[in-house]
């Protein structure tokens, strides 16, 4: 995973927004990799923006 951006200027909150880019090897199951990463990040308190 490569961190692309960190933004701390969210109004009326002390939250931080971070953007990550994930490179998935061609022979990997992209859905499984994505699910594992979402589970990991949510497990440490992150929330997914959709």
N, C-alpha and C positions, 0 to 999 in steps of 0.2 A: 504494500500500500504506500502510496505517496501522498503526503499532505499537500494540497494545492493552495489553500487559503484559510486564514483564521480571521474572524471578524468579531470584534468585541463591542461594536457600536449599536447594539440593539437597544432601542428606546425603552425606558422604564423597566429595565431588567438587568441583572448582573450575569445573564447567560452569555455563553460564547458559542458562535457558529463556526464549524469547521467543515471543509470540503475535502474529501479524499478521492483519489483515483486508484482503482484496483486493476491491475493487469492480470488476466487469467490465461494461463498456458492453453494452447490450442487443444490439447488432449484431455483437459480437465472438464469436469461436469460444471458448466457455468452456473447453473441453478443451485447446485449444492454449495459451490464456493460462495455465491451471493448469500445464501441462507446462513451459512456459517459465519460470515462477516457481520451480517445484520444481528445475529444472535450474540456475537461477541461484543459489538458496540452497544447494543441495548443492555447487555448484562453489566456494563460499566456505567450505565446511566444516560447513554445517548438516546436521542429520539430521532427517528427517521423523518425527514421532510419529503413530502410527496407533492 
